[in-house]
Amino acid sequence: MAGKSHKTQGFEAALSELEQVVADMESGKLSLEDSLAAYKRGAELLQACRVRLDDAQQQVRVLEEGTLKAFQIAGDASQS
């Protein structure tokens, strides 16, 4: 069930959890086993955030390209 929650977790929630994991690790109060589990979870969260950011950047590129093409078409039509 944990895998399903990771997929549905939004970027902001994943980033917030990642910040908490880092804070917990930096506190120095975790056992070795808990530190390893926290590190693993942090790595998973970091990867998930990177994937979401890459997806968002790709969507922005697509939108910008569409907008730029539309402006170029409009500009070309007005010059004719």
GUTORVEX-459268 format. One record per residue (C-alpha): residue in three letters; x, y, z. Coordinates in nm, 3 decimals, decimal comma. Layout:
BEGIN
<code ala	xx X	yy Y	zz Z>
...
***
This chain:
BEGIN
<code met	xx 0,000	yy 0,000	zz 0,000>
<code ala	xx 0,292	yy 0,238	zz 0,062>
<code gly	xx 0,383	yy 0,229	zz -0,308>
<code lys	xx 0,040	yy 0,357	zz -0,401>
<code ser	xx 0,066	yy 0,654	zz -0,164>
<code his	xx 0,402	yy 0,749	zz -0,317>
<code lys	xx 0,249	yy 0,766	zz -0,664>
<code thr	xx -0,043	yy 0,982	zz -0,556>
<code gln	xx 0,167	yy 1,209	zz -0,333>
<code gly	xx 0,196	yy 1,557	zz -0,480>
<code phe	xx 0,522	yy 1,742	zz -0,531>
<code glu	xx 0,469	yy 1,973	zz -0,234>
<code ala	xx 0,385	yy 1,683	zz -0,002>
<code ala	xx 0,689	yy 1,485	zz -0,120>
<code leu	xx 0,915	yy 1,789	zz -0,074>
<code ser	xx 0,774	yy 1,850	zz 0,274>
<code glu	xx 0,831	yy 1,486	zz 0,370>
<code leu	xx 1,183	yy 1,503	zz 0,229>
<code glu	xx 1,256	yy 1,811	zz 0,441>
<code gln	xx 1,129	yy 1,625	zz 0,749>
<code val	xx 1,344	yy 1,321	zz 0,668>
<code val	xx 1,652	yy 1,543	zz 0,636>
<code ala	xx 1,570	yy 1,719	zz 0,965>
<code asp	xx 1,528	yy 1,383	zz 1,139>
<code met	xx 1,862	yy 1,262	zz 1,004>
<code glu	xx 2,040	yy 1,583	zz 1,099>
<code ser	xx 1,904	yy 1,562	zz 1,454>
<code gly	xx 2,143	yy 1,276	zz 1,528>
<code lys	xx 1,874	yy 1,100	zz 1,733>
<code leu	xx 1,805	yy 0,816	zz 1,489>
<code ser	xx 1,943	yy 0,467	zz 1,535>
<code leu	xx 2,162	yy 0,325	zz 1,261>
<code glu	xx 1,871	yy 0,121	zz 1,125>
<code asp	xx 1,639	yy 0,422	zz 1,132>
<code ser	xx 1,905	yy 0,638	zz 0,967>
<code leu	xx 1,943	yy 0,386	zz 0,685>
<code ala	xx 1,565	yy 0,367	zz 0,640>
<code ala	xx 1,544	yy 0,748	zz 0,642>
<code tyr	xx 1,824	yy 0,773	zz 0,385>
<code lys	xx 1,648	yy 0,522	zz 0,160>
<code arg	xx 1,316	yy 0,708	zz 0,194>
<code gly	xx 1,488	yy 1,039	zz 0,127>
<code ala	xx 1,647	yy 0,901	zz -0,189>
<code glu	xx 1,305	yy 0,779	zz -0,308>
<code leu	xx 1,146	yy 1,117	zz -0,236>
<code leu	xx 1,429	yy 1,302	zz -0,409>
<code gln	xx 1,390	yy 1,088	zz -0,720>
<code ala	xx 1,012	yy 1,139	zz -0,719>
<code cys	xx 1,058	yy 1,517	zz -0,691>
<code arg	xx 1,311	yy 1,518	zz -0,975>
<code val	xx 1,075	yy 1,322	zz -1,198>
<code arg	xx 0,789	yy 1,562	zz -1,124>
<code leu	xx 1,012	yy 1,864	zz -1,191>
<code asp	xx 1,138	yy 1,713	zz -1,518>
<code asp	xx 0,777	yy 1,648	zz -1,623>
<code ala	xx 0,679	yy 2,005	zz -1,538>
<code gln	xx 0,976	yy 2,146	zz -1,730>
<code gln	xx 0,885	yy 1,936	zz -2,034>
<code gln	xx 0,526	yy 2,060	zz -2,019>
<code val	xx 0,648	yy 2,421	zz -1,999>
<code arg	xx 0,873	yy 2,364	zz -2,304>
<code val	xx 0,581	yy 2,223	zz -2,501>
<code leu	xx 0,359	yy 2,515	zz -2,402>
<code glu	xx 0,630	yy 2,770	zz -2,484>
<code glu	xx 0,697	yy 2,612	zz -2,822>
<code gly	xx 0,327	yy 2,618	zz -2,904>
<code thr	xx 0,300	yy 2,981	zz -2,795>
<code leu	xx 0,611	yy 3,084	zz -2,987>
<code lys	xx 0,484	yy 2,910	zz -3,301>
<code ala	xx 0,147	yy 3,079	zz -3,265>
<code phe	xx 0,315	yy 3,420	zz -3,230>
<code gln	xx 0,536	yy 3,354	zz -3,532>
<code ile	xx 0,235	yy 3,255	zz -3,740>
<code ala	xx 0,048	yy 3,563	zz -3,627>
<code gly	xx 0,353	yy 3,781	zz -3,695>
<code asp	xx 0,401	yy 3,631	zz -4,041>
<code ala	xx 0,036	yy 3,682	zz -4,129>
<code ser	xx 0,046	yy 4,050	zz -4,030>
<code gln	xx 0,357	yy 4,110	zz -4,245>
<code ser	xx 0,196	yy 3,963	zz -4,561>
***
